[in-house]
Structures are given as structure tokens and as C-alpha cells.
């Protein structure tokens, strides 16, 4: 960027004169840039986000889920542990995660079988509120058991919907 000595205005380098006063710029260029320096710390952060772009949508959702519930749990611990994270946030988050994977499987009907593994993993995650309840970290029982029930019903519905094609796929893979 060029700096006009008369106006103290910064002007893009492709201009030869100042747009305000018309003064000509000298041939030397000022080393003033409008962009921040690209430091090595920023490079490592960019590498982390580029790795995050390469993983699948399901893995991103599960990663975001664990980051979210971990953050909320830490905030709850720091603020005096009122058990709102273990009673409300974690159960509702697991219900939301199950619903998101169900919607993704319903939208991508040709490749809905690839979401079966994610739904099985989400079922295991939905047992987390039950474990939390038995550890006396949650106060409302139905809030802890409902995510597991919802996940089981979603899995049963998924398998009933895909039972014929799933059975045919197993026959092909096992040569029956």
C-alpha cells in the first residue's frame, strides 16, 4: 500500500496518484499491508481445520457433539455443578444427534446403509445419560432413559425399513 505524504491516506499500489490531492507517489513502496502476518501458530491451526475438512459428515457431527457436551460440562463444573449439563444438555444433545442421523439417512435413500454404523455408535452414545443417572449425576430419570429409548426405536425402524435389502446384502457378502 502506498501512503500519501500530504493526506496521510493509504492507497492501493496500482494507483500512481493520490485520489484526494493528486500528488504523485514516489517509486519506493511502503511495506504496509492490510493483511495480518501469517505466523507459524496460524499455520498449525489451518492444518487442524484442513484435517477436519477431510473427514466425513458423520464423523464431524460426532466430533462436534463431543466438543459441545465437553464444553458445557466444564462450564457446569466451573459454575458450581448445578447438574444442568448432565440432566438436560447431554440427553437432549443425544436425541438431537440421533434425529440428525435419521434425517441424513432418510435424505440419502440410496446410501442410507452407510448411516447404520453411525446410528449404532449414536446408540452407544445414548447410553451415556443412563450411565450418568446411575452415577447420581443426573436428577431426572426419564430425561436419562428417553435418549436410549429414542435411539433403540430409531434403530428398530431403520432395520425394519432396510431389512430386505440388508438381508440381501449379507447374502451377497457371505455367499449364501
C-alpha positions in Angstrom: 0.0 0.0 0.0 1.2 3.5 -0.8 0.9 6.3 1.7 0.2 9.8 0.5 2.6 12.2 2.3 0.1 15.1 2.0 -3.1 13.4 3.1 -1.8 10.5 5.2 -4.1 8.2 3.3 -3.3 4.7 2.3 -3.9 3.9 -1.4 -3.7 0.6 -3.3 -0.4 0.1 -5.2 -1.9 0.2 -8.6 -2.6 3.9 -8.2 0.1 6.4 -9.3 -1.5 9.4 -7.7 -3.5 10.2 -4.6 -7.2 10.2 -5.3 -7.7 13.1 -2.8 -4.9 15.6 -3.6 -3.5 14.3 -6.8 0.1 14.1 -5.6 2.4 11.6 -7.3 3.8 8.7 -5.3 7.5 8.1 -5.1 8.9 4.9 -6.6 9.6 3.3 -3.3 6.9 1.2 -1.9 5.8 1.3 1.7 5.7 -2.1 3.4 2.4 -1.5 5.0 -0.1 -4.3 4.3 -3.7 -4.6 5.3 -3.5 -8.4 6.0 -2.1 -9.9 9.2 1.2 -11.7 9.2 0.9 -15.5 8.6 2.6 -16.9 11.7 3.6 -20.5 12.3 0.9 -20.7 15.0 -1.7 -19.8 12.5 -0.3 -22.4 10.1 -0.8 -25.2 12.6 -4.4 -24.0 13.2 -5.0 -24.1 9.4 -3.6 -27.6 9.3 -6.0 -28.8 12.0 -9.0 -27.3 10.1 -7.8 -28.8 6.8 -7.7 -32.3 8.5 -11.2 -31.6 9.8 -12.4 -30.9 6.3 -11.3 -34.3 5.1 -13.4 -36.4 7.5 -16.9 -37.5 6.7 -20.1 -35.6 7.7 -21.0 -38.2 10.3 -17.6 -38.0 12.0 -17.7 -34.2 12.0 -21.1 -34.4 13.7 -19.9 -36.8 16.4 -16.8 -34.7 17.0 -18.8 -31.5 17.3 -21.1 -33.4 19.7 -18.3 -34.4 22.0 -16.7 -30.9 21.9 -20.1 -29.4 22.7 -21.0 -31.7 25.6 -17.5 -31.5 27.0 -17.6 -27.7 26.9 -21.0 -27.5 28.6 -19.9 -30.0 31.2 -16.8 -28.0 32.0 -18.9 -24.8 32.2 -21.3 -26.5 34.6 -18.4 -27.7 36.7 -16.8 -24.3 36.9 -20.1 -22.6 37.7 -20.8 -24.8 40.8 -22.1 -28.0 39.2 -25.8 -27.4 39.2 -26.2 -30.7 37.1 -27.9 -28.9 34.2 -25.4 -30.3 31.8 -25.9 -33.9 32.9 -29.6 -33.6 33.4 -30.7 -31.6 30.4 -27.9 -30.8 27.8 -26.4 -34.3 27.3 -29.7 -36.1 27.0 -31.2 -33.5 24.6 -28.0 -33.5 22.6 -28.0 -37.2 22.1 -31.7 -37.0 21.0 -30.7 -34.3 18.5 -27.7 -36.3 17.3 -29.9 -39.3 16.7 -32.5 -37.2 14.9 -29.8 -35.6 12.6 -28.5 -39.0 11.6 -32.1 -40.3 11.0 -32.7 -37.2 8.7 -29.5 -37.7 6.9 -30.3 -41.4 6.3 -33.8 -40.5 5.1 -32.5 -37.9 2.7 -29.8 -40.1 1.2 -32.0 -43.1 0.5 -29.6 -44.7 -2.0 -26.8 -44.8 0.5 -28.8 -45.0 3.8 -26.9 -48.1 4.8 -23.7 -46.1 5.5 -25.5 -44.4 8.3 -26.2 -47.7 10.1 -22.7 -47.6 11.7 -23.3 -44.1 12.8 -26.7 -44.9 14.3 -25.1 -47.9 16.2 -22.5 -45.6 17.6 -25.1 -43.0 18.5 -27.0 -45.8 20.3 -23.9 -46.4 22.4 -23.6 -42.6 23.0 -27.3 -42.5 24.0 -26.4 -44.9 26.9 -24.2 -42.1 28.3 -27.2 -40.4 30.1 -28.2 -43.7 31.6 -24.7 -44.2 33.0 -24.7 -40.6 34.3 -28.1 -41.3 36.0 -26.8 -44.4 37.7 -23.7 -42.4 38.9 -26.2 -39.9 40.6 -25.0 -37.1 38.4 -28.5 -36.6 36.9 -31.7 -35.9 38.9 -34.5 -36.8 36.4 -34.8 -40.4 35.4 -36.9 -40.1 32.3 -34.6 -37.5 30.9 -31.8 -40.0 31.1 -33.7 -43.0 29.7 -35.5 -41.3 26.9 -32.5 -40.8 24.6 -31.7 -44.5 24.8 -35.3 -45.4 24.1 -35.4 -43.0 21.2 -32.2 -44.4 19.8 -33.4 -48.0 20.1 -36.7 -47.2 18.4 -34.8 -45.4 15.6 -32.5 -48.4 15.1 -35.5 -50.8 15.0 -37.3 -48.6 12.5 -34.1 -48.3 10.4 -33.6 -52.1 10.4 -37.3 -52.7 9.6 -37.1 -50.3 6.7 -34.0 -51.8 5.3 -34.4 -55.4 6.4 -34.9 -56.9 3.0 -32.1 -55.0 1.3 -29.9 -55.6 4.4 -30.5 -59.3 4.3 -29.8 -59.4 0.6 -26.5 -57.5 1.2 -25.5 -60.0 3.9 -26.3 -62.9 1.5 -24.1 -61.4 -1.2 -21.2 -60.7 1.1 -21.3 -64.1 2.8 -22.0 -66.1 -0.4 -25.3 -67.7 0.8 
